[in-house]
Amino acid sequence: MRRTTNAGYLVFIAAGVCGACGTSRIPQVRDELGMTPAALGLVILAIGVGSLVSLPSAGLVVHRLGSARTIVMMAVVVAAGMVVAAVGVRVGPAVVVVGLFLLGFGAGVWDVAMNVEGAAVEQRLERSIMSRFHAGFSIGTVTGALVGVGMVALGVSVTVHLVVVAAVLAVAVPLATRWFLPAGSDEPDTEPAGSRAVSPLRAWTEPRTLLIGVFVLTMAFAEGTANDWLGIAAIDGYGASATVGTVAFGTFLAAMTLGRWFGTGLIDRFGRVRVLRVSAAVAAVGLALVVVGPSLLVAFAGMVMWGLGTALGFPVGMSAAADDPARAAGRVSAVATIGYVAFLAGPPLIGVLGNSSGVRHALTVSVGLVVGVLLAGSTRPLLVGRPESGGPP
């Protein structure tokens, strides 16, 4: 189980590196292609569209193929998408859109598969570790952002940067999945008799699952807009350099990583609902400091609060969806699909608003965090396999 757990961390980290290497270079992609904020938002939208196309059926794919095989297949798709997008930076926006669509398509199914694997490992270990898997994802994003900072500082082109990352990804991820739980054992041995006959699509009719999905959507919107636009907000809104803009993005990701790694203790002590409500409120305060702060230093403090506040939203939502391991694939797929609407709506919305008010002030639309405070109660645990504290049933 130690090898299996470490393999889970590696796959989450790889997914984070993949995403951050691209987003850390968004300002350079904008400059290379000469795009307005609105046009850039539409290009970024391709990632969300690709994910939304693949996510509704992801539960069925994972249910039939298992987590390991699904992730290997999707890693190849993601790597191919990165290469196409890298070439598109030299060719034109249309090619970038195709590459980002492939990247989003593969990443969506990959996301569901690794969360199902994480839930299965959590059940086998009989303790809560899902947030730490997502901390691994954040470690990957911080690593990807730092690599991006280095590439910008050294003047390495976006094309070379992304092609190298794609090659490493295509080799490393299949090797990591060799230590996943055996095929057919994604659910623990304690699952109820006959539960495998339940279709993963049934999750779409469950009120609790849908409410968790909306909660995840509000938190994912706040997280996603920060990922995509904080660098540009720092550059355009506060006059920061390109390198400092990338550092701003990395600061947000570092705060998220800390929140996810240490947040499990808070959840065990105070419960999901209380912690998530406070987290959403902290993120809202951080957002306000970034938007109306009088200086870049205050904005950086806001970025830290924003990152800490949104840290637990997505992983705890996934964990709540997977409370019943026998139905984890379908429920995680449904919640992830709803949550990914944020990545579909966020980039173009911020881009359109940014054309008139500036990207920094356009970030105000992430105030939907208030809805997250109200819906946090939907994540209250189903005591099917283990109590909220992560102990044995």
Summary of the structure (lengths in Angstrom):
residues: 393
radius of gyration: 19.5
end to end distance: 19.2
largest distance: 61.3
contacts: 1576
relative contact order: 0.17
helix: 85%
strand: 0%
